[in-house]
Amino acid sequence: MNKPLDESLSRQVAETIKSKAKAPFENAYKAALGTEGARYVQGFVVFTGQPYKPVEHAWIELHDVIIDPTFPYLQKNPHNIWYFPAQSLTVKKLKAIIEESKEDYPEDDPLPVYGKTPYEYYGDLMLGDQEYLTAYQAAEVKSREINSVDRGKN
């Protein structure tokens, strides 16, 4: 289920695109544009320690590995990070969605991209379709599993 993170390639791509600390969607978008054969993926990332809950995130996948251009800023051991994809887009499809979003809603940031309309709103949590909810729920289970010991210490 969980593809392995390529730590070295993630750092290399982050440097190439000049990734930013709190911009996973923009970082993944730039990485997808600059990496032939890559797919842009949105979903959730879970790791040991705070914030003890799934974090909405984006990365790219190339063949059978995850390349996360935001990885250097996570400051986590790659073996303690789990990715839960909600949707995966080809670069061609991603570009088309971004162009349409900029045209239809020029004042709004086109990223993140949220699946098929109509969207469902899940409280303060997120905006997305059923795939988003399914990915979030799986990430939430993993987060509770890996952080149950840590939470008790704080």
N, C-alpha and C positions, 0 to 999 in steps of 0.2 A: 504493500500500500504506500508506504512512505519511501520515496526515492531518496538516495543519499545526496547530501550536500557536498558539492565540490568546493572545499574551502579555498584552495589555491586559485581556482578559476574565478571564484566569487570576488576575491581580493583584486585579482587582475582586472576584471571587468569594472569593479568599483573605481579603480584608479583611472582606467581608460575613459569612463564616462564622467569622471569627477562627481561621484555620487555624494548625496547630502544625507546627514544623519536622520532627519525626521521626514524623509520624502520617499518612502518605499514604492509608491505607485509611479512617481516620476522616474525614479531610478530604474525600476523594472521596464518601464516604457522605453527609456533611452537604451537600456541594455538589449531589449528585444530588437529595436531598430538597427543596432550595430552588431548583432550576432546572427549570422546566417543560419537558418534552420531552427531558430529558437521559437518557443511559444511563450506568450505572456500569460502568467497565471496569477489569479487573485484568490485569496482565501484567508486563512488564519495561521499564525505561527504561535507555538506554545514552547515555553522553555522553563527550566527549573528556576525558582526564585520569583521575585516580584516582576510583574504585577499579579501573579498567581491566577491569571485568567487569559483566555485567548486574545490575541491582538490581531486586528485586521491588517493584512500585509499583502505584498505582491512580490513576485520573483519571476525568473524565467526558467524554462526547462529546455534542455538540449539533450537529445537522445534519452538516456536513462538517468540523468543527473539534474539536480537543482543547482542553479547559479543564482545566488542572492546578492545583488549589488549593495544591499544595505547591511549585509552580514558583518563587515568590520565594525559597525557602530553598535551592534547588539551586545558586544563584549561578553559573549557566551561561548562555552565549549561546543563545537559543532555536533558532538555526540549527545548533547543535552538540548537539542532543538528539534522540534517536530513540525512538519508542514502539513496543512490540511487544505487542499485545493477545493475551491467552490466553482471556479470556471477557468477554462483555458482557451486562449484565442490565438489564431495565427496572426502574424504581423500584418498581413493584408486585411484581415477582418478588423483588427485593432485600429489600423489607420483609418478605415472607413468609419468606424464608430466615433473616433476622435474628430474627424472632419465634420461628420453630421452633428455631433454635440456642439462643436464650436459655432456651426452655422445656426442651429436651433436655439442655443443658449449661450450667446457670446460672453455674457457676464459671469458665467459659472465655469469652474474648473472642470474639464471633461474627465478627469480621473478622480476617484476610481470609477470603473465601468461596472454597472450592475445588471447582469443577465437580461432576461427577457422581461418586457413590460407586460402587464402591469406589475409594479413592484409591490412587495408587502413590506410594511414597516414593523419592525420588531422592537418597539419601545425605544429606549435610548441606545439600544444595542447596535442596530445596523439597518440598512435598507437593502433589500435583495429578494431573490426568488427562492424557491424551495431548495435549490442546491446550496445556497448560502446558509440557510438554516440547518441543513443536514451537516455541512462542513463545520459549522459553529458548534453544534451539539457534540460531534465527535471530538473536536478540539477541547471542549469543556470537560468531557470525561477524562481525556488524557491529562489535562491540566490538574484536575483534582487528584488523579492517580499519582502523578510525579511530585506534587507539591504538598501532599497531606502531612508529611513529616516536617517539611520546612515551616508550614503555617503554625504548627504546634510549638515551634521554638520561639516565635515572635510574640 
